[in-house]
């Protein structure tokens, strides 16, 4: 969200207020006088803005619109009414889309009952010769309002409360997304890539292809400044960033389903270790049922490529064996931790909520276990 040059607040307010006040005049005959932005609070520059003038940020971290609806909407081929109609139809045969829409419908009902307390935020920009309110935050409120109006068959143009932001920033957008709900691995990848790209003066072209924009990150190296940005805004370190950037090898439609199904990073990485020709089936496999693990994904992909092996049923393990397997998984999974000091972070977690006596007991048993394991390893042929 970097601007080419900083704007003083009073200049921004004057310019954007003038743009709103002039919107819909003779050069824009399709917006009538009833559909003009209306000032609500002069001191805070809050307006009521018609939905037809609002455009969400298609490059933000979190997906909202399904992939099949994104291009026609953002190109202006479908307005919000047609997009909502297609979205509702899609939900009849897609449980993930239905889950998203049910949340938005509930939000729309809440906004109608209690009023829109929190405005959407953004700035006025000119797109295709028209003044447009480009969203920074509040896309869920925008679509919740649209769904409510469509389902009630309203003939007037609905309005949303909108705050002109004097200092829009990508950091604000990421913070609001994370405050609403933890970002999925795909969402984290989009947020991290956008931070790095904009830090390198690569801002989105609003008419450009989304995936092409994010894939530019592969050509960049992290500087000390961009590492600091990632740490500050996403608590993300360099090695973790590198793993997430691999996700942009997926086609856009698969990325959107991975995001909507909240596919964990471990499952995504397991899937991408196999030939990409299996990825579409693997994504559908995960999306059709909640709670599938990376082991489920691995077994499914082995079956797809014909390399699955018959396994004999296991006899239930005794408590010592179960504990040992759990400990082995923890130790072998240390490399998956995002922190640079992986063993240090694990040690912090082990003793973090223990008192000194408990910590010493843990240390003594770890030392004893280390000696016993070393003895057995040295005896291996």
PyMOL commands that set and color helices and strands:
alter all, ss='L'
color gray80, all
select helices_A, chain A and resi 9-22+26-28+33-35+51-53+67-74+80-91+95-114+139-151+170-180+185-199+210-219+224-234+238-249+252-260+265-272+276-287+294-305+319-332+334-336+342-351+356-378
alter helices_A, ss='H'
color red, helices_A
select strands_A, chain A and resi 38-41+46-50+54-55+120-127+130-137+159-164
alter strands_A, ss='S'
color yellow, strands_A
deselect
rebuild
show_as cartoon
